[in-house]
C-alpha cells in the first residue's frame, strides 16, 4: 500500500491535497507555513487537517519500518516464504503484523519449548488431528528419561497445543472483539490499605482523591478518559488493584467451537489445552493489550484537552504595551513588587510586608501609591497564589491619582520559570522572587510571549499530564505553541529567543543567532535584513518571513502577514490602481475595487489572493482580544464562606472532558460538571466556555472535608 492511499483511507481527504502536503513536508515545510501560504496546493487544508496527515504519515512509516525488520528476521531464520512475505506486506496495522510474526518470534524458554525438546511435538500433532483412537497407548510411546509417565507426555503435548492456539490470529481476534465490546474494568482497594482506612488513610488527601475507586466497576468501552486515567494513577500509587473481566465461559466456548471437531479422548485433552491457553497465555496478554489501547485513547483525549486549553491560554487577551506594577503576594516573606515599562523591562523592585505577621499595611499602601506615580503605572498584576485575595483588597484601598486597572494573574509555572536558565540569563543579578514577580507582570502584558518560556506541562491547564504518554504530550504541546506563535505573528525586533524559536522554520539555534545579530547590529529594518543572520538560509527564510513583523519598516508589507514572495502581486495591484502600496493599506474602499481574477496565476489562486486582501485591510493586527479587569466577591475568602445558592463571579481556569474548573477567588477551584453547563447535551465543553472567560456561577454543593465545590453556570 502506498503512503497517500493509507492516509486517504484514514482521513478521507482528497488525494491531491494529501500528495502535495506530503511533498511539502518532505521538503521540511512546517504545518503553519503550509496551511497559511500553500493553500492552492493543499485544497485549503487547515492546521488540524495537515496535522492529521502528519500523524498518519508517521504511523505508516513506523509500520513500514517494522515490516522491514520482521522480514529481515524471518529471512535470517529461514522461515520466509512468498506466502508469509505477502501476509507481512499486506498487514494494515501493528497488531495484525505482530500476530503474523508471533509464531516465528524468538521466545524465551517456555513450557511448550521444553516439551518440544522432550520430543512431544509429534504427539501434539496427532492429538490436534483428533483421529487417535487409543490416546493412552499412543502417549506411552513417548515415555523416556525426560518424560516418566503418560500424564507427563499428555501435559507436555497440551503445552505445545496451547501455544499453537495462542498463535492463531482468528482466536486472538475473537477474544479482542469480546474485550472491546464486553470487558468490564473493576478496581478494589488493596487489603493493606483497607485495614488503614480508619486511621491514616481517612486523612490522606490522596486517598480521599481516589476514594470513589475503592470499589468500582464499569464497561471498558464506556469509561470516560479522565476516569480511566484516575483509576490507573490510583493503581500506580498503590491504593487499588485493577483488572479486566469478560465472560470466560463464553470465550472458552467460542474457542472450543472453532477447534474441537470430535468427541473422543483427544477432544478432552484439547479442551484442557484451550483452558490453559486462555488462562495462561491469551487472556493475560490480550487483556493487557486492551487496557493499553484504552489507555492510549485516554491519553489522546487528555492530550487533546490539554492542547485546547493551552491554545486558549496562549492566545489569552494581552494588556498590550502598558506600564505594569506586578506583585507576587505572600505572608511571612512579604509581597515582592516590581515595576515594568511598556516592553516588560524591569525598572524597580522591592518587598512590602502588609500582611501577618508584620502587618505593615499603611506603609505598603503608601509605597504602592508612590511607585505607581513615580513609574507612571497603568495597570497592576497580582499573582493568584498565597495571600492573593488579601493583597487585592489592600490595593483597592490605595488612592491612585489616575485610574489603574487591577488584574489577578495565574501564577502557574512562574516558579518553574524563575528558577530556569532562561530567567537566569534574563536577570542574572536578581533572585527567583524578583524573576517570578516579573513573569506575573509580563503575563498580563503578553501571555504568549511570557508563557512560551515555560515547559507547557507546568502551566497547569488540563489533567493527568504526568500520566499520559510524555513523548506524544510534548509533541502535541510544541505543535500547539508553534501554531499560536505563528497565528499571532512576532515582532522580530522585540521578541525573546524563546518566542522566536517557535516561529515556523526557526528553531532554538537560529533564534539564538537572530538575537545575537540583533544585539550586535541593532534592529532589523526590513525582512530582507533577516537573510543576513548567520546560518539562516533560503528555506528557513521562506518558512519564517511571513510570520515575522518589522514595525515602522520602509515597506509597510514587512509589518503584515503578506509573504515576501507575494510582494510583486501587491505591487501590481497598486500599479493597476495607479496608487502606491501605502495607499492600499487599511483602505477598504480601494481594495474592494480589485478584481482578484486578474491576478490568478499557475501558483497563486483565490485563497492566497483573498488572504492578501484581508491582510492589506488590517496589516499586523493582533487577532487576540484585549485584557479586561475583573473583581471577585470580596466577602468570599475561604471555602467556609460559601453557601448553597450563592451567585458568584468567577474565571474559568481549567477545562476537562467532564466540565470546567472555576476560580472564585479562594484557594479551591469549583467544578461545573458538564451536566451543569447547559440545559441541553454538551458534547464539547469548549463550545460553552473558554479558558480565562469571566462568568457567573451558582454554588450547588460544598464538601469542606474533601475540599470540593460543585457549581452551575448561570446563563
Buried (B, 14 or more C-beta within 10 A) or exposed (E): EEBBEBBBEBBEBEEEBBBBBBEBBEEEBBBBBBBBBBBBBBBBBEBEBBBBBBBBBEBBEEBBEBBEEBBEBBEEEEEBEEEBBEBBEEBEEEBBBBBBBBBBEEEEEBBBBBBBEBBBBBBBEBBBEBEBEEBEEBBEEBEEEBBEEBEBBBBBBBBBBBBBBBBBBEBBBBBBEBBBEBBBBBBBBBEEBBEBBEEEBEEBEEBBBBBEBBEBEBEBBEBBBBBBBBBBBBBEEEBBEBEBBBEEEEBBEBBBEBBBEEEBBBBBBBBBBBBBBBEBBBBEBBBEBBBEBBBEEBBBBBBBBBBBBBBBBBBBBBBBBBBBBBBBBBBEEBBBBBBBBEEBEBBEBEBBBBBEEBEBBEEBBEBBBEBBEEBEBBBBBBBBBBBBBBBBBBBEEBEBEEEBBBBBBBBBBBBBBBEBEBBEEBBEEBEBBBBBBBBBBBBBBBBBBBBBBBEBBBBBBBBBBEBBBEEBBBBBBEBBBBBBBBBBBBBBBBBBBBBBBBBBBBBEEBBBBBBEBBEEEEBBBBBBBBEEBEEBEEEBBBBBBBBBBBEEBEBBBBBBBBBBBBBEBBBEBBEEBEEEBEEBBBBEEBBEEBEBEEBEEEEBBBBBBEBBBBBBBBBBEBEBEEBEEBEBBEEBBEBEEBEEEBEBBBBBBBBBBBBBBBBBBBBBBBBBBBEBBBEEEBEEBBEBBBBBBEBEBBBBEBEEEEBBBBBBBEE
